[in-house]
Amino acid sequence: MKQFGNIYSQYYDLLYSDKDYAGEVDYIIKLIKENSNEAKSLLDMGCGTGKHAELFCNNGYIVHGIDLSEDMLKIAKNRTKDKEDKLSFSHSKIQELDLNKKFDVVVSLFHVMCYQNSNNELIKAFEVAKNHLKKDGIFIFDFWYGPAVLTDLPVKRIKRFENEKIKVTRIAEPVMHPDENVVDVNYDVFIKDIDSKKIIEKEELHKVRYFFDTELDMICKQVGFVIKQKYEWMSDKNPDFNSWNVVWIVKK
């Protein structure tokens, strides 16, 4: 997947330096405890650079993370130092994953499910999650919520941030495909080396699918998941037309 190339992974953590990873992990742990008191093992599907996975590990879970990007996994694997018995990572496409191991919890965060653009990809991802869960295990995933996306349409956004070494400007321009429930997010990323003044430019295309309750209900029923909870992301509210980000908890 071109959107997860070397440059993107190198600056990924800086791009999302304002993301509340610790707060998100605390929130997911609360959801886990509400639905699975005895959960100890966790599979992170689409772990990226491993920040969520490391924080879950720090909170007492035995965690394995998988990702398609070798570059991101290089960063993630640096987090396993002194935690090798509790934190591990491996390379795989979600649809091809077969660890021959089952977990109490599977999570897929930061809209990883939205990158499963076709119904076949999405159904297979749900099947893989189910196949890696123990009996009564739970699958937690977040996504762009269709009613809110169509109420508050995506717009062009510019994001700027820096550290002591680089300055990054990222311009996001969306193109809607309503017949596919997909948004093409076209990124122009400009990375400036503060010392040398050299600027690297990278273009990226992220095809992000948004979902509606009815299609996810049907897929969960087809795969064999029972829907336990639906919330606006990082809250206890029911999703509504203002809930761009939504999280579901489903049970095997």
Secondary structure, DSSP 8 states (H G I E B T S, - for coil): -GGG-HHHHHHHHHHTTTS-HHHHHHHHHHHHHHH-TT--EEEEET-TTSHHHHHHHHTT-EEEEEES-HHHHHHHHGGGTT-TTTEEEEE--GGG---S--EEEEEE-TTGGGG--SHHHHHHHHHHHHHTEEEEEEEEEEEEEHHHHHHS----EEEEEE-SSEEEEEEEEEEEETTTTEEEEEEEEEEEETTT--EEEEEEEEEEEEE-HHHHHHHHHHHT-EEEEEEETTSSS---TT-SEEEEEEE-
